[in-house]
Amino acid sequence: MGHPKDFRSSDKSVRAARFRNTKRAGERSEAAFLYKAAELGFGVAKPWGDSERYDFIVDNGRRLLRVQVKATDCLRAQAYETRATYTVGKGRAVYSRRDIDFLVAHVVPLDVWYVLPIEACAPAPMLRFYPHREAKQMRLEKYKEAWVLMRENPRAAKTALRSVQGRL
């Protein structure tokens, strides 16, 4: 049997390999979303199977919302990236209002959440997040930790978003 230090280094490489697996990273972010949403007082349900285009159904007390969770864990060109797309056969399609109400992106290394109404994903399905930068506010930064958008009715959500934007 090897030295305990040897075990730790191999254990570290196993953890690193596991972290690079996007399916496992997504599953961990889904578990984190479930915890976070429940902690914030939302009712949360997971659809049976893997056939829906959304990962969760969130009950805000007024209505049910379809939520897709995306995980991102590495910087590319100074941004954490994910796409507002899903697989169709051998191609990709962009999420629309018919598919989901919200896309919630989890920046894993910083444990930061972006709560995006599906309309915010429409102009460009490549989503870039900059939670580590303070200087310049990018297009999606107004949605950082914007859980209030899922809490309100649509009209109140627009008012809440303007309030969030006013703080930027």
N, C-alpha and C positions, 0 to 999 in steps of 0.2 A: 504494500500500500504506500502511496506517495505521501509527501509532506502536505500538511493542510493548506499551505500557501499555494501549492500546485493545484489543489482542488479548487481553491477560490478563483484562480486565474482561468481555469477551464470552465468553471461555473459562470464566470463573467462573459466568456465568449459564447456560451450557450444562451445566456440572457440576451446578448447583443444580437445573435442570430434570430432569436424569437421575436425581438423587437422589430427587425427588418421585415418580418412577414406581415404584409398589409392586412390580410384577413384577421390575424390575431390582434393587430393594433386597432383595427376597426371594432373588434369585439370588446376590447378593453375600454375604448371610448364609449361604446354603447352602454356598458356597465356603469361607467362614470356618469353618463347622461342620466341614466335611470336614477342613480343616487342623487345627483344635483337637482333634477326636476322634482323628485319626491321631497327633497329637503326644502325646496321653495314652495311647497304646498300644492303642486299640481298632481292630479290623478294621472297615472301613467299605465298604459297597457301595451303589451307586445303582441303583434298579430301572430297567429299560428302559421308556422312554415316560413318560407323565404320567397314567396311569390309576389308580394306587394312591393310597390316602389318606395314605400316608406318603412322606417324601422320601428316607429312608435306612434301610438295614438295618445295625445295629451288632452286631458280634460281640464279646462280652465274655469269650470263652474258655470260657464255660459254656453260653450260649444266644444265639440271635439275637433282637434287639429291633427293633421297628418304631418309627422316630422321625420325627416331624413337626417341621420347623423353622419358626418364625414370627419375623419381624423387626418391630421397632418403633423408630421414630426421632424421635418428637416428643412433647413433654409436652402432656397434656390434663388439666386440673384437678389439676395437680401430680403426675401419674402417667404412666408410659409404659404404653400399653395395646395389647393385641391380644385376639383372640377364639379360643377353642378350638372353632371351627366351620369347616365346609367347605360349598361350594356344592352343592346338589342341585336341578337344574332352575333355577327362578327363586327358590328359597328357600335357607335355611341349615339345617344339621343340626349337632348337637353331637357332637364326637368321643367315642367310647366304647372300652371294652376290645376290642371286636370290630375296631376300626379301627387303633388304635395302642397302643403300650406307654408311650411318653414323648412329651411335647410339650416341645421345647427352644426357649425364647424368647431372642432376641438383642436386647439394648438397644444399638442400633448406635452412637449417639454416645459411649457410655461403654465400649463393647466388654465388656459384662457379660452373662453367660449365666445363665439360670434353667433348671434341669433338673427338670421336673415329671412325676412319675408321672401317668398319665391320671386316676387317682382324685382327684388334687388339683384337676383342672379341673371335676369333676362338680358341685360345689355351685353354681358360678356361672361360666358360660362366658366372661364378660367378665373378662379377666385384667389386673390392674393391678400394676405394679412400681414400687418406690420405692428404687432403688439410691442415689440422691442424698440421701436423708434418713437421718439417724442417730437421731433422737429416738424415733420410734414405730415399732415393728416391726409391719408389716402381715402379712396372712394368707400371702402367698406368699414373703416374704423368706427364710424358712428354706430355700428351694430355690435361692438364689443360689449359683452355682458348685458345686452339689451333684452333681458328676460321679460321685461314689462310688456314688450310687444306681443307676447303670447298670452299675457294675462288679460288684456283689454279687448273690448269689442273693436272692430276695424276702425271706426271713426276716432275712438279714444286712442287707439294705437298710433294713428298719424299725429295726434297731439303729443303723445308721449315721445314719439321719435323726434319731433321738433324740439321738445324739451331736452332730450339727450343731445341733439345736435348743438343746441345753444350752449351746452357745457363744454364743447370741444374747443 
